Amino acid sequence: DEQGVAQSVAEALQEQGQAAALVRMGEYTEVLAPGQYRADLTTPATVHELLDLIRQQQGPVAGLIHLLPLRNGYGLDPIEHSDTYDCTQTEVKSLFNLTKEASKDLKEAAQHGGACVLAATAMGGAFGSVSADDGPAFFPGHGGVAGLVKTVAREWPTIRAKVIDTDVLASASDVATKVLREMRTGDVEVEVGYQGSRRLVLQPTLSPLDREKAPALIIDSAWVILVNGGA
């Protein structure tokens, strides 16, 4: 993330005796130092090359902690940001490539002690669900990161999957502490947010439909409706 979060997380894991591979975004795949790498995470071929390199240097991967969405700092205004699409592609696609390439390792680790896929976002601590007109702006593309982690949680139930949404004003050390805390927490929550010291969890609630009300939209046989799906 180049904000200090990943560095703090990696150092804390190493202090506990864990092998941590810290990866920076870059054009070429290379070893920068023991336990530090650079690679282009947006293409499957280079991610395959990176994971092979990490396996050779340190062994199979038992966990992914995706902190790349924090790399632009906090308070990004998406309206003025000209590379919005590129940001979304990079942050979501890189996580997709990493989870796909590491899937065999993760599933194997899950059978022998546990595995995890964690990601951090900066949508205010409540995943953008609370309106705050006077608060700092956040990048809504982070919602794609949360959606992918929730998909992992459903498709790979033996692997702990969690996305941690942070307050846009949180410090790097504070975010690192909370990511590590959630990594160790044994609950089943997939979406956890922090606003200051408050830990928030999104819970869906039933909202009955009022079938007696007049419809807001009248559709007749002259309409042509185009419906597109996701990928």
C-alpha positions in Angstrom: 0.0 0.0 0.0 3.1 2.2 0.4 1.4 3.9 3.3 3.1 1.8 6.0 0.2 -0.6 6.7 1.7 -3.6 4.9 5.1 -3.0 6.3 3.7 -2.9 9.8 1.6 -6.1 9.3 4.6 -8.0 7.8 6.9 -7.0 10.6 4.3 -8.0 13.3 3.9 -11.4 11.6 7.7 -11.9 11.4 8.0 -11.1 15.1 5.6 -13.9 15.9 7.7 -16.3 13.8 5.6 -16.3 10.7 7.1 -16.1 7.2 5.7 -13.1 5.5 6.1 -12.2 1.8 5.7 -8.4 1.2 4.8 -7.6 -2.4 4.9 -4.3 -4.1 3.3 -3.4 -7.4 5.8 -3.0 -10.2 6.4 -3.7 -13.9 8.7 -6.7 -13.4 8.7 -9.8 -11.2 11.7 -9.8 -9.0 13.1 -10.3 -5.4 13.9 -7.0 -3.8 15.2 -8.4 -0.6 14.6 -11.5 1.6 10.8 -11.7 2.0 10.2 -8.7 -0.3 9.1 -8.9 -3.9 7.9 -6.7 -6.8 5.4 -7.8 -9.5 2.5 -6.7 -11.7 -0.5 -8.2 -10.0 -3.0 -7.2 -12.7 -2.1 -10.1 -15.1 -2.5 -13.8 -14.4 0.9 -14.7 -16.0 2.9 -12.4 -13.7 1.0 -13.4 -10.6 1.7 -17.1 -11.5 5.4 -16.2 -11.8 5.3 -14.3 -8.5 3.7 -17.2 -6.6 6.2 -19.7 -8.0 9.0 -17.4 -6.9 7.5 -17.1 -3.3 7.1 -20.8 -3.1 10.7 -21.3 -4.1 12.0 -18.7 -1.7 9.7 -19.3 1.3 7.2 -22.1 0.7 3.5 -22.4 -0.1 1.1 -19.6 0.7 -1.3 -20.1 3.7 -2.8 -16.6 3.7 -3.4 -13.5 1.6 -3.7 -10.0 3.1 -4.7 -7.6 0.4 -3.8 -4.0 1.4 -3.3 -2.6 -2.1 -6.6 -0.7 -2.0 -5.0 1.6 0.7 -2.2 2.7 -1.6 -3.7 6.0 -2.7 -4.1 7.2 0.9 -7.4 8.3 2.3 -9.9 10.9 1.2 -9.7 10.2 -2.6 -12.4 12.1 -4.5 -13.6 9.7 -7.2 -15.3 12.6 -9.2 -12.0 14.3 -9.8 -9.9 11.2 -10.1 -9.2 10.5 -13.8 -8.0 6.9 -13.3 -11.1 5.6 -11.5 -11.5 2.6 -13.8 -7.8 1.7 -13.6 -7.9 1.9 -9.8 -10.9 -0.5 -9.7 -9.2 -2.9 -12.2 -6.0 -2.9 -10.3 -7.4 -3.3 -6.8 -10.1 -5.9 -7.6 -8.4 -7.8 -10.4 -5.1 -8.2 -8.5 -7.0 -9.8 -5.6 -8.8 -12.1 -8.0 -5.6 -13.1 -9.7 -3.9 -13.7 -6.3 -6.7 -15.8 -4.8 -7.1 -17.8 -8.0 -3.4 -18.6 -8.3 -3.0 -19.4 -4.6 -6.2 -21.4 -4.4 -4.5 -24.8 -4.3 -2.1 -23.6 -1.5 -4.9 -22.1 0.5 -7.2 -25.1 0.3 -4.3 -27.3 1.3 -3.4 -25.1 4.3 -7.1 -25.0 5.3 -6.9 -28.7 5.9 -3.7 -28.4 8.0 -4.3 -25.7 10.5 -6.1 -22.9 8.6 -5.9 -20.4 5.8 -7.2 -16.9 5.3 -8.0 -14.3 2.6 -8.2 -10.8 4.1 -8.6 -7.4 2.5 -8.7 -3.8 3.7 -10.8 -1.0 2.3 -11.2 2.7 3.3 -14.9 3.4 2.8 -15.4 5.1 6.2 -15.8 2.0 8.5 -19.3 1.2 7.4 -18.7 0.1 3.8 -20.3 3.3 2.5 -23.7 2.4 4.0 -23.9 5.5 6.1 -24.4 8.9 4.4 -21.9 11.5 5.5 -22.1 14.6 3.2 -19.6 16.5 5.4 -17.2 13.6 5.9 -14.0 12.7 3.9 -14.6 11.4 0.4 -13.8 7.7 -0.3 -13.3 5.6 -3.4 -16.5 3.6 -4.0 -14.5 1.1 -6.2 -13.5 -0.5 -2.9 -16.9 -2.0 -2.9 -15.7 -4.4 -5.6 -12.9 -5.6 -3.2 -15.6 -6.3 -0.5 -17.8 -8.1 -3.0 -14.9 -10.4 -4.1 -14.0 -11.3 -0.5 -17.7 -12.2 0.2 -17.6 -14.4 -2.9 -14.5 -16.2 -1.6 -16.3 -16.7 1.8 -19.2 -18.4 0.0 -17.2 -20.5 -2.5 -14.4 -21.6 -0.1 -16.1 -22.1 3.3 -13.1 -23.8 4.8 -10.9 -20.6 4.3 -11.4 -17.7 6.6 -12.4 -14.7 4.4 -12.8 -11.2 5.8 -12.8 -7.6 4.6 -12.0 -4.9 7.1 -13.3 -1.4 6.2 -11.5 1.4 7.9 -12.2 5.0 8.8 -10.6 7.2 6.1 -8.8 9.2 8.8 -7.3 6.2 10.5 -3.5 6.0 10.8 -1.4 3.3 9.2 -0.4 1.8 12.5 -4.0 1.7 13.7 -5.2 0.0 10.5 -2.4 -2.6 10.8 -3.4 -3.3 14.4 -7.0 -3.9 13.4 -6.1 -6.1 10.4 -4.0 -8.3 12.6 -6.8 -8.4 15.2 -9.3 -9.5 12.7 -7.0 -12.1 11.3 -6.9 -13.8 14.7 -10.5 -13.3 15.6 -12.4 -16.5 15.5 -15.9 -15.2 14.6 -17.8 -15.9 11.4 -18.2 -12.3 10.3 -17.1 -11.5 6.7 -17.6 -7.7 6.7 -16.2 -5.8 9.7 -15.7 -2.1 9.9 -14.0 0.3 12.3 -15.0 3.9 13.0 -12.4 5.0 15.6 -12.6 2.3 18.3 -16.1 1.2 17.3 -16.2 -2.2 15.6 -19.2 -2.4 13.2 -20.7 -5.4 11.5 -23.3 -5.2 8.6 -26.4 -7.3 9.3 -29.2 -7.6 6.7 -32.7 -7.1 8.0 -36.1 -8.1 6.6 -38.0 -5.2 5.0 -41.5 -6.4 4.0 -42.8 -5.1 0.7 -46.0 -3.1 0.7 -48.0 -4.7 -2.0 -51.0 -2.3 -1.5 -49.1 0.7 -2.7 -49.4 1.9 -6.3 -46.4 0.9 -8.4 -43.9 3.7 -9.0 -43.2 2.5 -12.5 -45.8 1.3 -15.1 -44.3 -1.1 -17.7 -46.3 -1.9 -20.8 -45.7 -4.1 -23.8 -44.0 -1.4 -25.9 -41.0 -1.4 -23.6 -37.7 -3.0 -24.6 -35.8 -3.9 -21.4 -32.1 -4.8 -21.6 -30.8 -6.9 -18.7 -27.1 -7.5 -18.4 -25.4 -9.9 -15.9 -22.2 -9.9 -14.0 -19.0 -11.8 -14.8 
